[in-house]
Amino acid sequence: MGTELPLSEMLMHSTVRIHTKTHKKDGTEIGVGTGFFFNFTSDENTYVPVIITNKHVIEGTDEGFLVFTLKDEDGNRLSDQHHELKITNFEKRWMKHPQKEVDLCIMPIGPILNQAKEFGIEPFFISLEEFLIPSDDELKQLMAIEDIIMIGYPIGIWDDKNNLPIVRKGITATHPGIDYKGRDEFLIDAACFPGSSGSPVFLFNEGLYPLRNGDFIGGRRVKLLGILWGGPQHNASGEIEIIDIPTKQQTMLNTDIPTNLGYVIKSKTIFDFKDLLALATTKEQTTSDSLHPTRL
């Protein structure tokens, strides 16, 4: 890559806005969600690039639209130059997590990148790497209350001029090292709106931050803690409901009231896709930029 970016800007280039269309008899339904770029590795020089999002973002959709920022010959991003990619049979392009209750899916994008290159299109993005996923031991060493950021496209809002997402800040609402209600999930305290589905949730510190033993350490710390999928809301009668963060923007009377809590699938669940991808026989070399350990 050309000019090095600050860590926070690198994270902002790790997501992609997912715009979907579903054709129905009474019209076309529009949806918006969030995806992020990720590399599955099989050795030091071989990896498979994918986009990760929630199943409910792409289920039932006919067409999908992804906007890629372009880069110059030196690898520098061209912030005002973009290419919109239209993908037909959109839902069929995704590989869904085999467990029904796990709201995750991936789309391998190696063929897309190779085809784009043939047409002289060089996308700029930052892929997250496996080393950013904390181990169970690392999670247990975290504090119950940690600073997090969530990057995505709440209610479809984005900087369409520069093709950049929106960053929201919050805290962990349950300990990320403990399985909330026995599931590989935890809660965050952050505003979660339609369009945020599939947003990556990062542990993010710059400056001084506390350790579990009471010490403070200075520097930068970032880990991919998980992926937002839904949140609790209460309705006018006071009942609590657990819902997907919706992708559709609709004009309607709505008595559901958000609680500013979000359910996050732990990032280690991403590893469940490695066997499905069969990396040993599906090796693809690409030229995408990534978050390399030496840059953190």
VEXZAPA-675796 format. One record per atom (N, C-alpha, C): residue in three letters; x, y, z. Coordinates in steps of 0.1 Angstrom, whole numbers, padded with zeros to 4 digits, always signed. Layout:
REM VEXZAPA-675796
ALAXYZ ...
//
This chain:
REM VEXZAPA-675796
MET+0009-0012+0000 MET+0000+0000+0000 MET+0009+0012+0000 GLY+0004+0023-0005 GLY+0011+0036-0006 GLY+0012+0042+0008 THR+0007+0054+0009 THR+0008+0062+0021 THR+0001+0055+0033 GLU+0008+0053+0044 GLU+0003+0046+0055 GLU-0009+0055+0061 LEU-0019+0048+0066 LEU-0030+0054+0072 LEU-0030+0053+0087 PRO-0035+0062+0094 PRO-0037+0060+0109 PRO-0046+0048+0111 LEU-0045+0041+0122 LEU-0052+0029+0125 LEU-0067+0031+0124 SER-0072+0042+0129 SER-0087+0044+0129 SER-0092+0045+0114 GLU-0084+0051+0106 GLU-0088+0053+0092 GLU-0087+0039+0085 MET-0077+0031+0088 MET-0077+0018+0083 MET-0089+0010+0086 LEU-0094+0011+0098 LEU-0106+0004+0102 LEU-0118+0009+0094 MET-0119+0021+0091 MET-0130+0027+0084 MET-0130+0022+0069 HIS-0119+0017+0064 HIS-0118+0012+0051 HIS-0120-0003+0051 SER-0124-0009+0062 SER-0126-0023+0063 SER-0140-0027+0060 THR-0149-0018+0059 THR-0163-0021+0057 THR-0168-0018+0043 VAL-0180-0023+0039 VAL-0186-0020+0027 VAL-0201-0019+0029 ARG-0207-0009+0023 ARG-0222-0008+0023 ARG-0228-0018+0014 ILE-0238-0025+0019 ILE-0245-0035+0012 ILE-0259-0030+0009 HIS-0262-0027-0004 HIS-0275-0022-0008 HIS-0282-0033-0016 THR-0294-0037-0012 THR-0300-0048-0018 THR-0314-0044-0024 LYS-0318-0052-0033 LYS-0331-0051-0039 LYS-0338-0064-0040 THR-0351-0065-0035 THR-0359-0077-0036 THR-0371-0074-0044 HIS-0373-0080-0055 HIS-0384-0078-0064 HIS-0396-0086-0060 LYS-0407-0079-0057 LYS-0420-0085-0053 LYS-0431-0080-0062 LYS-0443-0087-0061 LYS-0454-0084-0069 LYS-0459-0070-0067 ASP-0458-0065-0055 ASP-0463-0052-0052 ASP-0452-0041-0052 GLY-0440-0044-0058 GLY-0429-0035-0059 GLY-0416-0040-0055 THR-0406-0031-0055 THR-0392-0035-0051 THR-0389-0031-0037 GLU-0384-0040-0029 GLU-0381-0037-0015 GLU-0366-0034-0015 ILE-0362-0023-0008 ILE-0348-0018-0007 ILE-0343-0021+0007 GLY-0331-0026+0008 GLY-0325-0028+0020 GLY-0311-0023+0021 VAL-0306-0021+0033 VAL-0292-0016+0035 VAL-0286-0023+0047 GLY-0274-0028+0045 GLY-0267-0035+0056 GLY-0252-0032+0056 THR-0245-0038+0065 THR-0231-0036+0065 THR-0223-0049+0064 GLY-0212-0049+0056 GLY-0203-0060+0055 GLY-0189-0055+0058 PHE-0180-0065+0060 PHE-0166-0061+0062 PHE-0157-0071+0055 PHE-0145-0067+0051 PHE-0136-0075+0044 PHE-0127-0083+0054 PHE-0125-0096+0050 PHE-0118-0105+0059 PHE-0110-0114+0051 ASN-0097-0118+0056 ASN-0089-0128+0049 ASN-0088-0140+0057 PHE-0091-0152+0051 PHE-0088-0165+0057 PHE-0075-0169+0052 THR-0066-0173+0061 THR-0053-0177+0056 THR-0051-0192+0058 SER-0043-0198+0048 SER-0039-0212+0049 SER-0024-0213+0051 ASP-0016-0203+0047 ASP-0002-0203+0050 ASP+0002-0188+0049 GLU+0015-0185+0050 GLU+0020-0171+0050 GLU+0017-0163+0038 ASN+0016-0170+0026 ASN+0014-0163+0014 ASN+0001-0165+0007 THR-0008-0174+0012 THR-0020-0177+0006 THR-0032-0174+0015 TYR-0042-0168+0009 TYR-0054-0165+0017 TYR-0066-0163+0007 VAL-0078-0164+0013 VAL-0090-0163+0006 VAL-0097-0151+0011 PRO-0099-0140+0003 PRO-0106-0128+0008 PRO-0122-0130+0007 VAL-0129-0125+0017 VAL-0143-0126+0017 VAL-0149-0114+0023 ILE-0162-0112+0021 ILE-0170-0102+0028 ILE-0179-0110+0038 ILE-0180-0104+0050 ILE-0188-0111+0061 ILE-0200-0101+0064 THR-0212-0107+0066 THR-0223-0100+0071 THR-0233-0109+0077 ASN-0245-0104+0081 ASN-0255-0113+0087 ASN-0263-0120+0076 LYS-0268-0131+0079 LYS-0277-0139+0070 LYS-0290-0130+0066 HIS-0295-0123+0076 HIS-0308-0116+0074 HIS-0306-0104+0065 VAL-0293-0100+0063 VAL-0291-0089+0054 VAL-0293-0093+0039 ILE-0290-0106+0036 ILE-0290-0110+0022 ILE-0301-0120+0019 GLU-0308-0125+0029 GLU-0318-0135+0027 GLU-0330-0130+0018 GLY-0333-0137+0008 GLY-0345-0133+0000 GLY-0342-0122-0011 THR-0329-0117-0011 THR-0326-0106-0020 THR-0323-0111-0034 ASP-0326-0103-0044 ASP-0324-0106-0058 ASP-0311-0100-0063 GLU-0309-0087-0060 GLU-0297-0080-0064 GLU-0290-0073-0053 GLY-0277-0072-0054 GLY-0269-0065-0044 GLY-0259-0056-0051 PHE-0257-0045-0044 PHE-0248-0034-0049 PHE-0237-0031-0039 LEU-0225-0032-0043 LEU-0213-0029-0034 LEU-0205-0017-0041 VAL-0201-0007-0033 VAL-0194+0004-0038 VAL-0179+0003-0033 PHE-0170+0002-0043 PHE-0156+0001-0040 PHE-0149+0014-0043 THR-0141+0019-0033 THR-0132+0030-0036 THR-0120+0024-0045 LEU-0115+0033-0054 LEU-0105+0029-0063 LEU-0091+0034-0057 LYS-0080+0028-0063 LYS-0067+0032-0059 LYS-0058+0035-0071 ASP-0048+0042-0069 ASP-0039+0046-0080 ASP-0028+0035-0082 GLU-0018+0037-0091 GLU-0008+0028-0093 GLU+0001+0025-0081 ASP+0002+0035-0072 ASP+0010+0034-0060 ASP+0003+0028-0049 GLY-0010+0024-0051 GLY-0018+0018-0040 GLY-0025+0028-0031 ASN-0024+0041-0034 ASN-0031+0052-0026 ASN-0045+0052-0030 ARG-0054+0054-0020 ARG-0068+0055-0023 ARG-0072+0068-0030 LEU-0081+0066-0040 LEU-0086+0078-0047 LEU-0100+0081-0041 SER-0100+0089-0031 SER-0112+0091-0022 SER-0125+0095-0029 ASP-0123+0102-0041 ASP-0135+0106-0048 ASP-0137+0098-0061 GLN-0131+0086-0062 GLN-0133+0078-0073 GLN-0138+0064-0069 HIS-0150+0060-0073 HIS-0156+0048-0068 HIS-0161+0040-0080 HIS-0164+0027-0077 HIS-0170+0018-0087 HIS-0181+0010-0080 GLU-0193+0011-0085 GLU-0204+0003-0080 GLU-0205-0010-0087 LEU-0205-0020-0080 LEU-0206-0034-0085 LEU-0220-0039-0083 LYS-0227-0043-0093 LYS-0240-0049-0092 LYS-0239-0064-0093 ILE-0245-0071-0084 ILE-0244-0086-0083 ILE-0258-0092-0084 THR-0261-0100-0094 THR-0274-0106-0095 THR-0274-0120-0088 ASN-0286-0125-0086 ASN-0287-0138-0078 ASN-0279-0136-0065 PHE-0281-0125-0058 PHE-0273-0120-0047 PHE-0272-0130-0036 GLU-0284-0135-0032 GLU-0284-0144-0020 GLU-0276-0157-0023 LYS-0276-0162-0035 LYS-0270-0174-0038 LYS-0254-0173-0038 ARG-0249-0161-0038 ARG-0235-0159-0038 ARG-0229-0161-0024 TRP-0237-0162-0014 TRP-0232-0162-0001 TRP-0232-0176+0005 MET-0223-0179+0014 MET-0222-0191+0021 MET-0226-0189+0035 LYS-0237-0196+0039 LYS-0243-0193+0052 LYS-0237-0202+0063 HIS-0237-0197+0075 HIS-0232-0205+0086 HIS-0241-0217+0087 PRO-0235-0229+0089 PRO-0243-0241+0090 PRO-0253-0242+0101 GLN-0250-0235+0112 GLN-0260-0235+0123 GLN-0270-0224+0121 LYS-0283-0228+0121 LYS-0294-0219+0118 LYS-0294-0207+0127 GLU-0290-0209+0140 GLU-0292-0198+0149 GLU-0280-0188+0149 VAL-0270-0191+0141 VAL-0258-0182+0139 VAL-0261-0173+0127 ASP-0263-0161+0129 ASP-0267-0151+0119 ASP-0255-0146+0112 LEU-0247-0154+0105 LEU-0235-0150+0098 LEU-0235-0157+0084 CYS-0229-0150+0074 CYS-0226-0156+0061 CYS-0214-0149+0055 ILE-0208-0155+0045 ILE-0196-0150+0039 ILE-0198-0151+0023 MET-0191-0142+0016 MET-0191-0142+0002 MET-0176-0141-0003 PRO-0170-0152-0008 PRO-0157-0151-0014 PRO-0156-0141-0025 ILE-0146-0132-0025 ILE-0146-0121-0035 ILE-0134-0122-0044 GLY-0126-0133-0043 GLY-0114-0135-0051 GLY-0118-0134-0066 PRO-0128-0141-0071 PRO-0132-0140-0085 PRO-0136-0126-0089 ILE-0143-0119-0080 ILE-0148-0105-0083 ILE-0136-0096-0085 LEU-0126-0098-0076 LEU-0114-0089-0077 LEU-0106-0092-0089 ASN-0105-0105-0093 ASN-0097-0109-0105 ASN-0104-0103-0117 GLN-0117-0104-0118 GLN-0125-0099-0129 GLN-0124-0084-0130 ALA-0125-0077-0119 ALA-0123-0063-0119 ALA-0110-0058-0124 LYS-0099-0066-0120 LYS-0086-0062-0125 LYS-0085-0064-0140 GLU-0092-0073-0146 GLU-0091-0075-0160 GLU-0097-0063-0167 PHE-0106-0056-0161 PHE-0112-0044-0167 PHE-0105-0031-0162 GLY-0094-0033-0156 GLY-0086-0021-0151 GLY-0091-0014-0139 ILE-0100-0022-0131 ILE-0105-0016-0119 ILE-0097-0022-0107 GLU-0091-0013-0099 GLU-0083-0016-0088 GLU-0090-0011-0075 PRO-0097-0020-0068 PRO-0104-0015-0056 PRO-0094-0013-0044 PHE-0097-0003-0036 PHE-0090-0001-0024 PHE-0098-0004-0012 PHE-0093-0013-0003 PHE-0100-0016+0009 PHE-0090-0023+0018 ILE-0093-0024+0031 ILE-0085-0030+0041 ILE-0092-0042+0046 SER-0085-0054+0045 SER-0091-0066+0050 SER-0086-0069+0064 LEU-0095-0073+0072 LEU-0092-0077+0086 LEU-0086-0091+0085 GLU-0077-0094+0095 GLU-0070-0106+0095 GLU-0073-0115+0107 GLU-0070-0127+0106 GLU-0073-0137+0117 GLU-0067-0133+0130 PHE-0055-0127+0130 PHE-0048-0124+0143 PHE-0056-0113+0151 LEU-0065-0106+0144 LEU-0073-0096+0152 LEU-0084-0103+0160 ILE-0087-0116+0158 ILE-0097-0123+0166 ILE-0091-0127+0179 PRO-0096-0123+0190 PRO-0090-0126+0203 PRO-0093-0141+0207 SER-0084-0147+0213 SER-0086-0161+0218 SER-0095-0160+0231 ASP-0099-0172+0235 ASP-0107-0172+0247 ASP-0100-0167+0259 ASP-0087-0170+0260 ASP-0078-0165+0271 ASP-0077-0150+0271 GLU-0076-0145+0259 GLU-0075-0130+0257 GLU-0088-0123+0262 LEU-0099-0129+0258 LEU-0112-0124+0262 LEU-0114-0124+0277 LYS-0109-0135+0283 LYS-0111-0135+0298 LYS-0102-0125+0305 GLN-0092-0121+0299 GLN-0083-0111+0305 GLN-0088-0096+0304 LEU-0099-0095+0296 LEU-0105-0081+0294 LEU-0113-0077+0306 MET-0115-0065+0308 MET-0124-0059+0318 MET-0138-0062+0314 ALA-0147-0062+0324 ALA-0161-0063+0321 ALA-0166-0051+0313 ILE-0161-0039+0315 ILE-0165-0027+0308 ILE-0153-0023+0300 GLU-0154-0024+0286 GLU-0143-0020+0277 GLU-0149-0010+0267 ASP-0140-0002+0262 ASP-0144+0008+0251 ASP-0145+0000+0238 ILE-0156+0002+0231 ILE-0157-0004+0217 ILE-0161+0007+0207 ILE-0158+0003+0195 ILE-0164+0011+0184 ILE-0171+0001+0174 MET-0181+0006+0167 MET-0188-0001+0158 MET-0189+0007+0145 ILE-0185+0000+0134 ILE-0184+0008+0121 ILE-0195+0002+0111 GLY-0203+0011+0105 GLY-0213+0006+0096 GLY-0221+0018+0090 TYR-0233+0014+0087 TYR-0241+0024+0079 TYR-0255+0025+0085 PRO-0256+0031+0097 PRO-0269+0032+0104 PRO-0279+0040+0096 ILE-0291+0034+0095 ILE-0302+0040+0087 ILE-0297+0044+0073 GLY-0287+0036+0068 GLY-0282+0039+0055 GLY-0273+0051+0053 ILE-0270+0058+0064 ILE-0262+0070+0063 ILE-0247+0066+0060 TRP-0241+0074+0051 TRP-0227+0072+0048 TRP-0222+0084+0041 ASP-0209+0086+0039 ASP-0203+0097+0032 ASP-0202+0092+0017 ASP-0212+0094+0009 ASP-0212+0089-0004 ASP-0202+0096-0013 LYS-0197+0107-0009 LYS-0187+0115-0017 LYS-0174+0107-0016 ASN-0170+0103-0003 ASN-0158+0096-0001 ASN-0159+0081+0002 ASN-0171+0076+0000 ASN-0174+0062+0003 ASN-0169+0057+0016 LEU-0173+0064+0027 LEU-0169+0061+0040 LEU-0181+0058+0049 PRO-0179+0049+0059 PRO-0190+0046+0068 PRO-0191+0055+0080 ILE-0199+0052+0089 ILE-0201+0060+0101 ILE-0196+0052+0113 VAL-0189+0058+0122 VAL-0183+0052+0134 VAL-0192+0055+0146 ARG-0196+0045+0154 ARG-0203+0047+0166 ARG-0194+0042+0178 LYS-0195+0049+0189 LYS-0187+0045+0201 LYS-0196+0040+0212 GLY-0191+0030+0220 GLY-0199+0026+0231 GLY-0190+0018+0241 ILE-0197+0009+0249 ILE-0189+0001+0258 ILE-0195-0013+0258 THR-0188-0023+0263 THR-0194-0036+0265 THR-0204-0036+0276 ALA-0216-0042+0273 ALA-0226-0042+0283 ALA-0226-0055+0291 THR-0220-0065+0286 THR-0217-0077+0293 THR-0203-0081+0290 HIS-0197-0089+0299 HIS-0183-0093+0297 HIS-0181-0100+0284 PRO-0172-0096+0275 PRO-0170-0102+0262 PRO-0164-0116+0264 GLY-0158-0120+0276 GLY-0153-0133+0278 GLY-0163-0143+0283 ILE-0175-0138+0286 ILE-0185-0147+0291 ILE-0196-0149+0280 ASP-0201-0161+0278 ASP-0211-0164+0268 ASP-0225-0160+0274 TYR-0230-0149+0268 TYR-0243-0144+0272 TYR-0254-0154+0270 LYS-0261-0158+0281 LYS-0271-0168+0281 LYS-0267-0181+0274 GLY-0254-0184+0275 GLY-0248-0197+0270 GLY-0245-0197+0255 ARG-0247-0186+0249 ARG-0244-0185+0234 ARG-0231-0178+0232 ASP-0225-0180+0220 ASP-0212-0173+0217 ASP-0215-0158+0213 GLU-0220-0151+0223 GLU-0224-0137+0221 GLU-0222-0129+0233 PHE-0222-0116+0232 PHE-0222-0107+0243 PHE-0230-0094+0239 LEU-0232-0085+0248 LEU-0240-0073+0246 LEU-0231-0061+0246 ILE-0235-0051+0238 ILE-0228-0038+0238 ILE-0238-0027+0241 ASP-0234-0017+0247 ASP-0242-0005+0249 ASP-0238+0005+0239 ALA-0246+0006+0228 ALA-0243+0015+0217 ALA-0256+0016+0209 ALA-0258+0027+0202 ALA-0270+0029+0194 ALA-0270+0020+0182 CYS-0279+0012+0180 CYS-0280+0002+0169 CYS-0292+0004+0161 PHE-0291+0008+0149 PHE-0302+0012+0140 PHE-0302+0003+0127 PRO-0313+0004+0120 PRO-0313-0003+0107 PRO-0302+0001+0098 GLY-0296-0009+0092 GLY-0284-0006+0084 GLY-0271-0010+0091 SER-0272-0012+0104 SER-0260-0015+0112 SER-0258-0030+0113 SER-0267-0038+0108 SER-0266-0053+0107 SER-0253-0057+0100 GLY-0245-0065+0106 GLY-0233-0070+0100 GLY-0221-0061+0104 SER-0223-0051+0112 SER-0212-0041+0115 SER-0202-0048+0124 PRO-0189-0047+0121 PRO-0178-0052+0130 PRO-0178-0044+0143 VAL-0176-0050+0154 VAL-0174-0044+0167 VAL-0160-0046+0172 PHE-0153-0035+0174 PHE-0139-0036+0178 PHE-0137-0031+0192 LEU-0128-0039+0199 LEU-0121-0033+0211 LEU-0111-0023+0206 PHE-0112-0010+0211 PHE-0104+0000+0205 PHE-0099+0010+0216 ASN-0086+0010+0217 ASN-0080+0019+0227 ASN-0068+0026+0220 GLU-0067+0039+0223 GLU-0055+0047+0219 GLU-0052+0056+0231 GLY-0039+0055+0236 GLY-0035+0062+0248 GLY-0034+0052+0260 LEU-0038+0057+0271 LEU-0038+0048+0283 LEU-0050+0040+0284 TYR-0049+0027+0288 TYR-0061+0019+0290 TYR-0057+0009+0301 PRO-0067+0005+0309 PRO-0065-0003+0321 PRO-0064-0018+0318 LEU-0056-0025+0326 LEU-0055-0040+0325 LEU-0063-0046+0337 ARG-0065-0059+0336 ARG-0073-0065+0346 ARG-0066-0065+0360 ASN-0053-0065+0360 ASN-0046-0065+0372 ASN-0045-0051+0379 GLY-0051-0041+0373 GLY-0051-0028+0379 GLY-0041-0019+0373 ASP-0032-0024+0365 ASP-0022-0015+0359 ASP-0028-0008+0347 PHE-0020+0002+0343 PHE-0024+0010+0331 PHE-0013+0008+0321 ILE-0016+0008+0308 ILE-0006+0006+0298 ILE-0009+0017+0287 GLY+0001+0022+0281 GLY-0001+0032+0270 GLY+0002+0025+0256 GLY-0005+0031+0246 GLY-0003+0026+0233 GLY-0016+0024+0225 ARG-0016+0015+0216 ARG-0028+0013+0208 ARG-0032-0002+0209 ARG-0045-0004+0210 ARG-0050-0018+0211 ARG-0063-0019+0203 VAL-0063-0029+0194 VAL-0075-0032+0186 VAL-0077-0047+0184 LYS-0089-0051+0186 LYS-0093-0065+0184 LYS-0107-0065+0178 LEU-0109-0075+0170 LEU-0123-0077+0164 LEU-0130-0086+0174 LEU-0139-0079+0182 LEU-0147-0087+0192 LEU-0158-0094+0186 GLY-0165-0089+0176 GLY-0176-0096+0170 GLY-0184-0088+0160 ILE-0196-0093+0157 ILE-0204-0088+0146 ILE-0218-0086+0151 LEU-0223-0074+0150 LEU-0237-0070+0154 LEU-0247-0078+0146 TRP-0257-0083+0153 TRP-0268-0090+0145 TRP-0282-0085+0149 GLY-0284-0080+0162 GLY-0297-0077+0166 GLY-0297-0070+0179 GLY-0309-0068+0185 GLY-0309-0061+0198 GLY-0323-0062+0204 PRO-0324-0060+0218 PRO-0337-0060+0224 PRO-0344-0047+0223 GLN-0357-0048+0221 GLN-0366-0036+0221 GLN-0378-0038+0230 HIS-0384-0028+0235 HIS-0396-0030+0242 HIS-0407-0022+0235 ASN-0419-0028+0235 ASN-0430-0022+0228 ASN-0439-0014+0237 ALA-0450-0008+0232 ALA-0458+0001+0240 ALA-0464-0006+0252 SER-0466-0019+0251 SER-0472-0026+0263 SER-0461-0030+0273 GLY-0448-0027+0270 GLY-0438-0029+0280 GLY-0431-0043+0278 GLU-0435-0051+0268 GLU-0429-0064+0266 GLU-0416-0062+0258 ILE-0406-0071+0262 ILE-0393-0071+0256 ILE-0393-0080+0244 GLU-0388-0076+0233 GLU-0386-0084+0221 GLU-0372-0084+0216 ILE-0367-0095+0212 ILE-0354-0097+0206 ILE-0356-0097+0191 ILE-0350-0087+0184 ILE-0352-0087+0169 ILE-0339-0085+0162 ASP-0339-0089+0149 ASP-0328-0086+0140 ASP-0327-0071+0139 ILE-0315-0065+0137 ILE-0314-0051+0133 ILE-0319-0051+0119 PRO-0331-0045+0116 PRO-0336-0046+0103 PRO-0328-0039+0092 THR-0330-0043+0080 THR-0323-0038+0068 THR-0332-0029+0060 LYS-0345-0030+0062 LYS-0354-0023+0054 LYS-0358-0010+0060 GLN-0360+0001+0052 GLN-0365+0014+0057 GLN-0379+0015+0052 GLN-0389+0015+0062 GLN-0403+0015+0058 GLN-0410+0027+0066 THR-0420+0032+0059 THR-0428+0042+0066 THR-0440+0035+0072 MET-0441+0035+0085 MET-0451+0028+0092 MET-0452+0032+0106 LEU-0463+0030+0113 LEU-0464+0032+0127 LEU-0457+0022+0135 ASN-0447+0026+0143 ASN-0439+0016+0150 ASN-0439+0020+0164 THR-0443+0010+0173 THR-0443+0012+0187 THR-0432+0006+0194 ASP-0422+0000+0187 ASP-0411-0006+0193 ASP-0401+0005+0196 ILE-0395+0004+0208 ILE-0386+0014+0213 ILE-0372+0008+0215 PRO-0362+0012+0208 PRO-0348+0007+0210 PRO-0343+0009+0224 THR-0335+0000+0229 THR-0329+0001+0242 THR-0315+0005+0242 ASN-0310+0008+0230 ASN-0295+0011+0228 ASN-0286+0000+0233 LEU-0291-0012+0231 LEU-0283-0024+0234 LEU-0282-0032+0221 GLY-0271-0039+0219 GLY-0269-0047+0207 GLY-0264-0061+0210 TYR-0269-0071+0203 TYR-0263-0084+0204 TYR-0252-0086+0194 VAL-0241-0091+0199 VAL-0229-0093+0191 VAL-0224-0107+0191 ILE-0223-0113+0179 ILE-0218-0127+0177 ILE-0203-0126+0179 LYS-0197-0134+0188 LYS-0183-0134+0190 LYS-0175-0137+0178 SER-0164-0130+0176 SER-0157-0131+0163 SER-0151-0145+0161 LYS-0148-0153+0171 LYS-0142-0166+0169 LYS-0151-0175+0161 THR-0164-0172+0160 THR-0174-0179+0152 THR-0170-0179+0137 ILE-0163-0168+0133 ILE-0158-0167+0119 ILE-0150-0179+0115 PHE-0143-0185+0124 PHE-0134-0196+0121 PHE-0142-0208+0116 ASP-0155-0209+0119 ASP-0163-0220+0115 ASP-0164-0221+0100 PHE-0161-0210+0093 PHE-0162-0210+0078 PHE-0150-0216+0072 LYS-0139-0218+0079 LYS-0126-0222+0073 LYS-0128-0236+0066 ASP-0134-0246+0073 ASP-0136-0259+0067 ASP-0145-0258+0055 LEU-0155-0250+0056 LEU-0165-0248+0044 LEU-0157-0243+0032 LEU-0148-0234+0034 LEU-0141-0229+0023 LEU-0131-0238+0017 ALA-0127-0249+0024 ALA-0118-0258+0019 ALA-0105-0251+0013 LEU-0098-0244+0022 LEU-0087-0236+0018 LEU-0076-0244+0011 ALA-0075-0257+0014 ALA-0064-0265+0008 ALA-0066-0267-0007 THR-0078-0266-0011 THR-0081-0268-0026 THR-0086-0255-0033 THR-0088-0244-0025 THR-0094-0232-0031 THR-0084-0221-0029 LYS-0071-0223-0031 LYS-0062-0212-0029 LYS-0063-0202-0040 GLU-0063-0189-0035 GLU-0063-0178-0045 GLU-0053-0167-0040 GLN-0044-0163-0049 GLN-0036-0152-0045 GLN-0043-0139-0049 THR-0043-0129-0041 THR-0049-0116-0044 THR-0039-0105-0040 THR-0043-0092-0044 THR-0034-0081-0040 THR-0041-0071-0031 SER-0051-0076-0024 SER-0058-0066-0015 SER-0049-0062-0003 ASP-0051-0050+0002 ASP-0044-0045+0014 ASP-0050-0052+0026 SER-0042-0053+0036 SER-0047-0059+0049 SER-0041-0052+0061 LEU-0048-0055+0072 LEU-0042-0050+0085 LEU-0031-0059+0089 HIS-0019-0055+0087 HIS-0007-0064+0090 HIS-0003-0061+0105 PRO+0001-0072+0112 PRO+0005-0070+0126 PRO+0015-0059+0129 THR+0024-0057+0120 THR+0034-0047+0122 THR+0029-0033+0122 ARG+0017-0031+0117 ARG+0011-0017+0116 ARG+0004-0013+0128 LEU+0001-0022+0137 LEU-0007-0019+0149 LEU+0001-0014+0161 
//
